[in-house]
């Protein structure tokens, strides 16, 4: 009989369940990428510089979506992707992004699908 982890019935819980089903150990540290979107390059650059000074975020990359022209900042956090902590980190990063005209667009684990 295999042990199945239980996840809350929300978007983050569903994604965590899918990641666990892929055989990824969610009890270990992983790089979690939080995706923040910006209309303006200057806002994305300002946020990326600001967020890496925060103890939570280790790295931030900026990419431009060729299809939409929207700027995406990928804030990278090393953490155990536990549901509550994940939600708190996501809200925290998004609250900082909101002050720079950015908005959250989910998260993903390295080697897994994005939310």
Secondary structure as the mmCIF struct_conf table of DSSP 4:
data_model
#
loop_
_struct_conf.conf_type_id
_struct_conf.id
_struct_conf.beg_label_comp_id
_struct_conf.beg_label_asym_id
_struct_conf.beg_label_seq_id
_struct_conf.end_label_comp_id
_struct_conf.end_label_asym_id
_struct_conf.end_label_seq_id
BEND BEND1 UNK A 9 UNK A 10
HELX_RH_AL_P HELX_RH_AL_P1 UNK A 11 UNK A 21
TURN_TY1_P TURN_TY1_P1 UNK A 22 UNK A 23
TURN_TY1_P TURN_TY1_P2 UNK A 26 UNK A 27
BEND BEND2 UNK A 28 UNK A 28
STRN STRN1 UNK A 29 UNK A 38
BEND BEND3 UNK A 39 UNK A 40
HELX_RH_AL_P HELX_RH_AL_P2 UNK A 41 UNK A 51
TURN_TY1_P TURN_TY1_P3 UNK A 52 UNK A 53
BEND BEND4 UNK A 54 UNK A 54
TURN_TY1_P TURN_TY1_P4 UNK A 55 UNK A 56
BEND BEND5 UNK A 58 UNK A 58
STRN STRN2 UNK A 59 UNK A 64
TURN_TY1_P TURN_TY1_P5 UNK A 66 UNK A 68
STRN STRN3 UNK A 71 UNK A 80
HELX_RH_AL_P HELX_RH_AL_P3 UNK A 83 UNK A 98
TURN_TY1_P TURN_TY1_P6 UNK A 99 UNK A 101
STRN STRN4 UNK A 102 UNK A 109
TURN_TY1_P TURN_TY1_P7 UNK A 110 UNK A 111
BEND BEND6 UNK A 112 UNK A 112
STRN STRN5 UNK A 114 UNK A 114
#
